Amino acid sequence: MTKPLIELPSVLQKRLRTENDALIADLAERDAVIADKNTELARMRELLTQYHIPVPS
């Protein structure tokens, strides 16, 4: 099957919405990973402080 030379507006809109939804999902996943890492860093800093180890800034 060959790809059409022109894309109907409704088909283009559907494709762009699908791509946009995938990008938003990817961004949300990355934000969740960053939040987990920030939580882990805060926990590590708390442990360092608890044991009187200087915390680098």
ZAMARGU-4260 file (C-alpha; in steps of 0.2 Angstrom, whole numbers, plus 5000, padded with zeros to 4 digits):
<rodrens>
0) 5000/5000/5000 | 5007/5017/4996 | 5006/5033/5006 | 4994/5046/5000 | 5002/5062/4993
5) 4989/5073/5003 | 4982/5069/5020 | 4964/5073/5024 | 4962/5086/5038 | 4952/5074/5049
10) 4966/5061/5046 | 4980/5074/5050 | 4970/5079/5066 | 4969/5062/5072 | 4987/5058/5069
15) 4993/5074/5077 | 4982/5071/5092 | 4989/5053/5094 | 5007/5060/5093 | 5003/5073/5105
20) 4995/5061/5118 | 5010/5050/5116 | 5022/5065/5120 | 5011/5070/5135 | 5012/5052/5142
25) 5031/5052/5140 | 5033/5068/5148 | 5022/5063/5163 | 5032/5047/5165 | 5048/5057/5165
30) 5041/5069/5178 | 5037/5054/5189 | 5054/5047/5187 | 5061/5064/5192 | 5050/5066/5207
35) 5055/5048/5213 | 5074/5053/5211 | 5071/5070/5221 | 5062/5060/5235 | 5077/5048/5236
40) 5089/5063/5236 | 5079/5071/5250 | 5080/5054/5260 | 5099/5053/5257 | 5102/5071/5263
45) 5091/5067/5279 | 5102/5052/5282 | 5118/5062/5280 | 5112/5076/5291 | 5106/5063/5304
50) 5124/5056/5305 | 5132/5073/5305 | 5140/5071/5288 | 5141/5088/5279 | 5128/5089/5265
55) 5135/5095/5248 | 5125/5109/5241
</rodrens>
